Amino acid sequence: MRTLGATCTLPSILRFNVSKALPTSRVIRFCHSPSPSSLTGRGRRLVSVMASETQSSSQAMSPGDVSSDANVFQLIQTHQEKAARLPPVEEIRTVLDCSLRGMLSTFSQKYEGYPSGSMVDFACDADGSPILAISSLAVHMKDLSANPKCSLLVPRDPEDRTDLVITLHGDAVAVSEKDQAAVRDTYLAKHPNAFWVDFGDFQFLRIEPKAVRFVSGVAAALLGSGEFSKEEYQASKVDPLAQFSKPVASHMNRDHAEDTKLIVQHSTSIPVESAYMLDLDSLGFNVKAGYQGNTFKLRIPFPRHAEDRKDVKTLIVDMLQAAKSQVN
């Protein structure tokens, strides 16, 4: 893997509203320090210090110590550096597997030498290869028929330009007849209303990966970017609990918003005023938190590895009880 700060906290770049942003001199990188096993032999890390404030003590502060934006910033940095998360390649594989839509870039046949972009739905197969269902009438199908080389850009959060963005480079090839039924099932599992896949002019294509690149987001390149080979990408696994992100997060946001906020306050020592659960995996969950008009993303680790969906509930209940005991 070739990386630029690849050990960074991929989904947790701080996002402040422009009207209430902290001083530019306090812009810092939020990254974690994984075990060496999470990096390949070619992996390397660039440490970027954006301001002298980032050299301050990492000693944890209690909510009572929070008296300025600088202290909140310090709390966020300290927490994010220690928060457990998936290895970068596993996180990327998981994000792609959970995603439904991306920007397909092809070599334009009409405008030679220029790229062409199209929004497309996709579903990843067991090897992590994106599956597309495209009409022969589509411009991008004509492009791919002439030149199969393409890329698929997938943002983790389309509404947040500072969050993780993944680009998969590869060759689009037609799915063989013997694989048609299995591929159709895979695609419809993610897009159950895509009745058009059975139209005569539609066919399934598989993008066979050559490389997968990632970057933390616009204006945040130093926060973490890198590249994985096809072999590294396909050797990684999708986190088995990520599939439960939507039902668990929906339930927590609908019925237990105050509990989530209390857990975040206890876990981070940051007196957040709101906490909206975004997604989860076997090591923890991600939230969008609010504090004094600012919004930012935080990683909340579980006390231990979650074994299954039932265990996630057990861990969240334990975290809530610990938070309440401190309040009491």
Residue, then its C-alpha position, 0 to 999 in steps of 0.5 A: m500500500r502506498t499512503l500519505g498519512a494512511t493511518c488517519t481517522l478516515p471518517s472523522i475529520l472535524r467539520f465546523n460551520v464556516s460562520k463559527a469556525l475555529p481560528t485557522s492556526r488551530v487546524i489539526r489532523f485527527c488520526h489514530s495510531p493502529s498496530p503495525s499489522s494494519l499497514t503493509g510492508r510498503g505502508r508509510r506515514l507522513v505526520s503533518v503538524m498544522a500548528s503549534e497548538t497541536q503539540s500541547s498536552s494530550q492529557a484528557m480533560s473533563p467536561g468541566d474543564v471545557s471553557s474555550d474552543a481550543n479546549v474542545f478542539q484538544l478534547i476532540q484531537t485526544h479522543q480521535e487519536k485513541a479511538a479504535r477503528l477498522p484498518p484503513v483497507e477494511e474500512i474502505r472495503t466496508v464503505l464500498d460494500c455498503s454504498l449504492r451509488g457513485m460517479l462512473s468516469t469513462f473515456s468519451q467516444k464523442y469527445e476524444g481525449y476527454p473524460s465523461g462522467s455518469m451517476v450510476d447505481f452499483a452493488c459489490d460482489a463477494d470479491g468487492s468488484p462493483i456490479l453495474a446494470i447499464s443500457s446499451l443505449a447509455v453513453h457510458m455503455k458506448d464508452l466502455s464498449a470502446n475502452p473498458k478502462c474506468s473509475l468509480l468515485v464513491p463518497r462516504d457522505p455526499e453532503d460532507r466534502t471533508d469525509l472519506v472519498i474512494t476511487l476504484h480504478g478498473d476495467a468494466v467487463a461483461v458478466s458471463e452467462k453462467d454468473q448472470a443469475a448470481v449477479r442479478d441476485t446481488y444487484l437486486a438485493k441492494h436495489p430491489n426496485a430496479f425492475w429494468v435490469d430484465f429489459g432486453d437492452f440492459q446488461f450487467l458489467r463488473i468492474e474488475p479492480k486494478a487499484v483503490r485510492f482514498v482521500s479524506g476529502v476536499a481541503a483535507a488531503l494531508l489528513g489521510s490519503g493512500e492507495f491499495s492494490k487489487e490484491e490488498y483490496q480483495a484480501s480484506k474483509v467487509d466488517p460483518l456488523a456494518q450491514f446493521s448500521k441502518p436499522v440500529a442507527s435509525h432506532m437509536n436516533r428515533d428512540h434513544a437520541e438522549d442516550t446516544k448523547l450521554i454515551v458520547q459525552h461520557s466517552t469523549s468528555i466533550p459536552v456535546e448538545s446533540a449526537y446523531m448516530l451515522d453508522l457502526d461496525s464491530l469496533g464502534f460507531n460514528v456520530k455527527a455531534g453538535y456543540q455551540g453551533n458547530t457540527f463535527k464527527l466523532r468515533i465512539p469505540f465499543p469497550r470490546h469487539a462486538e460479536d453480532r447484532k445482539d452483542v451490539k445492543t449489549l455493549i450500547v446498554d453497558m456504555l449507557q449504564a456507565a455514562k449514567s453512573q458517572v452522572n449520578 
